[in-house]
Amino acid sequence: MEPLKNLFSEELVRWMVYHLARQLPATDSHRLFHSIIDAFPALELKARAQWIADRLHEVLPNDAGERLAILEAMLHPDGLDHHDEGSDEKGLCGWAVMPLTLLVGQRCLTNFDAAMHSLKVMTQRFSSEFGIRYCLRQDPERAISIMAGWTGDPNRHVRRLVSEGARPRLPWAMQLPSLIADPSPGLDLLERLKDDPDQYVRRSVANHLNDISKDHPDLVVERAEAWMAGATDERRSLLRHGLRTLIKKGDPQALALFGKEPGQVRYGPLELKGTLVRFPGNLDFAIELQSIADRPASVSVDYVIHLRRANGSLSTKVFKGGEWTLAPLEKRCFRRSHAFRPITTRRYYPGEHQLQIRINGIDTPAVVFELEI
């Protein structure tokens, strides 16, 4: 598989230099091209994007309005259906736009409203979610006010930017401390987008909710309870995805929103096929459940493994089990075989580990097993 950094390729840079030279004929295209690509071997994906932004900054006019006009003129004219395509002789789109969004956010905020407009235009060719965060950090109230006006935009990429760009803990991006401390301005934006007609936008709303839940779980549950009133299937799906971290942690309020209440199920002993697992190997286990509700009971079952660290402490990992609806007195056996195998994202250590089953947010007593390496 080709490294992600190669998304910023020589061909991409050629198109960027070509379209810049069309707007600035005095550009030394050969020199600019090599000033960019000669540094690529030592740079990863994000560093390449930043390097391109910095080199363009050096050759563009100092006036923010002038440089914004040039950057917009470099874009592909098709802003509606060309978002996922590559750049060509008509203009830039796709990954080539990412450095432009960084340049706008980092170097053009002396003309704040014009910079926001440029990011709106750019996001129709490639997401401006990274660039717009500089606006949200410099003047969050003003940025949020402008973005609120985009929630009804006909372009789905613009509407998604409202949610995705304002996510407090967006992966790969700098965090937004003001929205981590007080997420209510972001929640007001999500209120306008929760029933967006495009699943692409609603997915971003759910991810934004999930971000907030990591710092303000009660606030997210409160908002979810309000949204559940008269909720469509699409909105319920959004909420389930938006509360996924709370559900995985077994938050009783989040689970109750989806009818998964504690006390509806009794369980037998957690049985292990063996208490010694030789690495690589499998941990096989089972537990019998029975509904004690007088009506169909919604049941969520996950399993929790407490993995030993190098220092002897335990690290908790939750693994998805299953979801069922049990009739009154119905029994169901939950079985799993968890594989312990060499993987690049985790290192295993020998010694005692623990296993629990999480049933509608309630954990069974821990059972100990030994991992031998």
C-alpha positions in Angstrom: 0.0 0.0 0.0 1.4 3.4 -1.0 2.2 5.8 1.9 -0.4 8.4 2.6 2.2 11.2 2.2 2.3 10.4 -1.5 -1.1 12.0 -1.9 1.1 15.1 -2.1 2.9 14.1 -5.2 5.1 15.8 -7.9 2.0 15.8 -10.2 -0.1 17.6 -7.6 2.6 20.2 -7.0 2.9 20.7 -10.8 -0.8 21.6 -11.0 -0.5 23.9 -8.0 2.4 25.8 -9.5 0.7 25.9 -12.9 -2.4 27.5 -11.6 -0.5 29.9 -9.4 1.6 31.0 -12.4 -1.6 31.6 -14.4 -2.7 34.1 -11.7 0.9 35.5 -11.1 2.7 35.4 -14.4 5.9 36.6 -12.8 6.2 33.4 -10.7 9.4 31.5 -11.2 7.6 28.2 -11.6 10.8 26.0 -11.9 12.2 27.4 -8.7 9.0 27.2 -6.7 8.4 23.6 -7.9 11.8 22.4 -6.7 11.6 24.4 -3.5 8.6 22.3 -2.6 9.4 18.8 -3.9 13.1 18.7 -2.9 12.0 18.6 0.7 9.3 15.9 0.3 11.5 12.8 1.0 11.9 13.9 4.7 8.3 15.0 5.2 5.1 13.0 6.1 1.6 13.9 4.9 0.7 16.8 7.2 4.2 18.2 7.1 4.1 18.2 3.3 0.8 20.2 3.3 2.3 22.7 5.7 5.5 23.0 3.6 3.5 23.8 0.5 1.5 26.4 2.4 4.7 28.1 3.6 6.3 28.1 0.2 3.1 29.6 -1.4 3.1 32.3 1.4 6.5 33.4 0.3 5.5 34.2 -3.3 1.9 35.5 -2.8 1.1 39.2 -2.3 1.2 40.4 1.4 -2.3 41.9 1.2 -4.8 39.4 2.5 -7.5 40.4 0.1 -5.2 40.0 -2.9 -3.9 36.6 -1.9 -7.4 35.3 -1.1 -8.6 36.3 -4.6 -5.6 34.5 -6.2 -6.2 31.4 -4.2 -9.9 31.3 -5.1 -9.0 31.8 -8.7 -6.7 28.7 -8.6 -9.7 26.4 -7.7 -11.5 24.1 -10.0 -14.7 25.9 -11.3 -16.9 22.9 -10.5 -17.6 23.4 -6.8 -20.6 21.0 -6.5 -19.7 17.6 -7.8 -15.9 17.7 -8.1 -15.0 17.4 -4.5 -13.5 14.0 -4.6 -11.7 14.4 -8.0 -8.1 15.3 -8.7 -6.8 18.6 -10.0 -6.5 19.2 -13.7 -6.0 22.0 -16.2 -9.2 23.6 -15.1 -8.2 24.1 -11.5 -7.3 22.6 -8.1 -9.5 20.3 -6.1 -8.9 17.3 -3.8 -5.7 17.2 -1.7 -4.2 20.2 -3.5 -6.7 22.4 -1.7 -5.6 21.3 1.8 -2.4 23.6 1.8 -4.6 26.5 0.6 -6.9 26.1 3.5 -4.0 26.1 5.9 -2.6 29.2 4.2 -5.9 31.0 4.6 -6.3 30.1 8.3 -2.7 30.9 9.2 -1.9 33.9 7.1 -5.1 35.7 6.0 -7.2 36.4 9.1 -6.5 40.2 9.0 -9.4 40.0 6.5 -11.5 37.7 8.6 -14.8 37.7 6.8 -13.1 37.3 3.4 -11.0 34.4 4.8 -14.1 32.7 6.0 -15.7 33.1 2.6 -12.6 31.6 0.9 -12.7 28.6 3.3 -16.4 28.1 2.4 -15.5 28.1 -1.3 -12.5 25.8 -0.8 -14.5 23.2 1.2 -16.5 22.6 -1.9 -13.4 21.2 -3.5 -11.8 19.6 -0.4 -12.7 20.0 3.3 -11.6 23.2 5.0 -12.0 21.5 8.4 -8.3 22.1 9.3 -8.0 25.7 8.1 -11.2 27.0 9.6 -10.0 26.0 13.1 -7.6 29.0 13.1 -10.6 31.2 12.6 -12.4 29.5 15.5 -9.4 30.0 17.8 -8.9 33.6 16.9 -12.5 34.8 17.1 -14.8 31.9 18.0 -17.9 34.1 18.4 -17.6 35.7 15.0 -16.7 32.4 13.3 -19.6 30.6 14.8 -22.0 33.4 13.8 -20.8 33.2 10.2 -21.0 29.4 10.2 -24.5 29.4 11.5 -25.5 31.1 8.2 -24.1 28.1 6.3 -26.3 25.5 7.9 -28.9 25.9 5.1 -26.4 26.1 2.3 -27.4 23.9 -0.8 -23.9 22.4 -0.9 -23.5 19.5 1.5 -19.8 20.0 1.9 -20.4 23.5 3.3 -23.0 22.2 5.7 -20.7 19.4 6.8 -17.9 22.0 7.4 -20.1 23.7 10.0 -20.1 20.5 12.1 -16.8 19.0 11.3 -14.8 22.2 11.4 -16.2 23.0 14.9 -15.5 19.6 16.4 -13.7 20.2 19.7 -11.4 17.2 19.3 -11.2 16.7 15.6 -8.6 13.9 14.8 -5.4 15.1 13.1 -6.2 18.7 13.9 -5.5 21.1 16.7 -8.0 21.2 19.5 -10.4 24.0 20.2 -10.0 24.9 23.9 -12.9 27.3 24.0 -15.4 24.7 22.6 -13.9 22.0 24.9 -14.6 24.2 27.9 -18.0 25.4 26.7 -19.5 23.3 23.8 -22.8 25.1 23.7 -22.0 27.2 20.6 -21.2 24.1 18.7 -24.4 22.4 20.0 -26.4 25.3 18.7 -24.9 24.6 15.2 -25.7 20.9 15.6 -29.3 21.7 16.5 -29.7 23.2 13.0 -28.1 20.1 11.3 -29.5 17.2 13.2 -32.1 16.4 10.5 -29.9 17.3 7.6 -31.1 15.4 4.4 -27.6 14.1 3.7 -26.2 11.2 5.8 -22.7 12.6 5.1 -23.6 15.7 7.2 -25.5 13.8 9.9 -22.5 11.5 10.4 -20.4 14.5 11.1 -23.0 15.8 13.6 -22.8 12.4 15.4 -19.0 12.6 15.5 -19.2 16.1 16.9 -21.6 14.9 19.6 -19.2 12.1 20.5 -16.4 14.6 20.9 -18.4 16.6 23.3 -19.4 13.5 25.3 -15.8 12.9 26.3 -15.8 16.2 28.3 -19.5 16.8 29.0 -21.4 13.5 29.1 -24.4 14.8 31.0 -24.8 17.7 28.6 -24.8 15.3 25.6 -27.3 12.9 27.2 -29.6 15.8 28.1 -29.5 17.0 24.5 -30.0 13.5 23.2 -33.1 13.1 25.4 -34.6 16.2 23.8 -33.7 15.0 20.3 -35.3 11.6 21.0 -38.8 13.3 21.1 -40.4 12.5 17.8 -37.1 11.3 16.4 -37.0 9.8 12.9 -35.1 6.6 12.3 -32.3 8.7 10.8 -32.0 10.9 13.9 -32.1 7.8 16.2 -29.2 6.4 14.2 -27.3 9.7 14.5 -27.8 9.6 18.3 -26.7 6.0 18.6 -23.4 6.9 16.8 -23.0 10.1 18.7 -23.4 8.4 22.0 -21.2 5.4 21.1 -18.4 6.3 23.6 -20.9 6.6 26.4 -22.6 3.4 25.4 -19.3 1.6 25.2 -18.4 2.8 28.7 -21.8 1.5 29.9 -23.2 4.9 30.8 -26.7 4.0 32.2 -28.4 7.2 31.0 -27.1 6.7 27.4 -28.1 3.1 27.4 -31.6 3.9 28.8 -32.2 6.2 25.8 -32.2 3.1 23.6 -34.3 1.0 26.0 -31.3 -0.9 27.5 -32.0 -0.6 31.2 -30.2 -2.4 34.0 -32.0 -5.0 36.0 -33.8 -6.5 33.0 -31.5 -9.5 32.8 -30.0 -12.0 35.2 -27.0 -14.0 34.4 -25.2 -17.2 35.4 -21.5 -17.6 36.1 -18.9 -16.4 33.6 -17.3 -19.6 32.4 -13.8 -19.9 30.8 -12.8 -22.8 28.7 -9.4 -22.5 30.4 -7.8 -20.1 32.7 -4.4 -20.3 30.9 -3.9 -18.7 27.5 -0.6 -19.4 25.7 0.4 -16.6 23.4 -0.6 -16.7 20.5 -3.9 -18.3 21.5 -7.6 -17.7 22.2 -9.6 -17.0 25.4 -12.9 -18.9 25.0 -15.7 -17.9 27.4 -19.5 -18.0 27.7 -22.2 -16.7 30.0 -26.0 -17.5 30.1 -28.5 -14.6 30.2 -32.2 -14.7 31.0 -34.7 -11.9 30.7 -36.6 -11.2 33.9 -38.7 -8.3 32.4 -42.4 -8.7 31.9 -42.1 -7.3 28.4 -39.5 -7.6 25.6 -36.2 -6.5 26.9 -33.5 -4.7 24.8 -30.1 -6.1 25.8 -26.6 -4.9 25.0 -23.7 -7.2 25.8 -20.0 -6.3 25.5 -17.0 -7.8 27.1 -14.2 -6.1 29.0 -10.7 -7.3 29.2 -8.3 -5.7 31.7 -4.8 -6.1 30.1 -1.6 -6.1 32.1 0.8 -3.4 31.3 4.6 -3.5 31.6 4.5 -1.9 35.1 1.9 -4.4 36.4 -1.1 -2.1 36.3 -4.2 -3.0 34.2 -5.5 -1.2 31.0 -9.2 -1.6 30.2 -10.4 -2.4 26.7 -14.0 -2.8 25.8 -15.0 -5.1 22.9 -18.3 -5.2 21.1 -20.5 -8.1 21.9 -24.0 -8.1 20.6 -27.5 -6.6 20.9 -30.7 -8.6 21.3 -34.3 -8.3 22.2 -35.3 -11.0 24.6 -38.9 -12.1 25.3 -39.9 -12.5 28.9 -38.0 -15.3 30.5 -36.1 -16.0 27.3 -32.6 -17.4 27.7 -29.6 -16.6 25.5 -26.0 -17.8 25.7 -23.3 -15.3 24.9 -20.1 -16.9 23.6 -16.9 -15.4 22.4 -13.4 -16.5 21.5 -11.0 -13.6 21.9 -7.8 -13.9 20.0 -4.4 -12.9 21.4 -2.2 -12.4 18.4 0.8 -10.2 17.5 -0.5 -6.8 16.4 1.2 -3.5 15.7 -1.1 -1.4 17.9 -0.8 -3.3 21.1 1.9 -5.1 23.1 0.9 -7.9 25.4 2.6 -8.8 28.7 2.5 -12.1 30.6 0.7 -12.5 33.9 -2.8 -12.2 35.3 -5.5 -10.5 33.3 -9.2 -10.1 34.0 -12.4 -10.5 32.0 -15.9 -9.1 32.7 -19.1 -9.1 30.7 -21.0 -5.7 30.5 -24.8 -6.2 30.3 -26.7 -3.0 29.8 -23.9 -1.0 31.4 -23.5 -3.3 34.4 -20.3 -5.4 34.7 -20.3 -8.9 36.0 -17.7 -9.8 38.6 -14.2 -10.1 37.2 -12.7 -13.5 36.3 -9.0 -13.9 36.3 -7.0 -15.7 33.6 -3.3 -16.1 32.9 -1.5 -15.0 29.7 1.7 -17.0 29.1 4.2 -15.5 26.6 
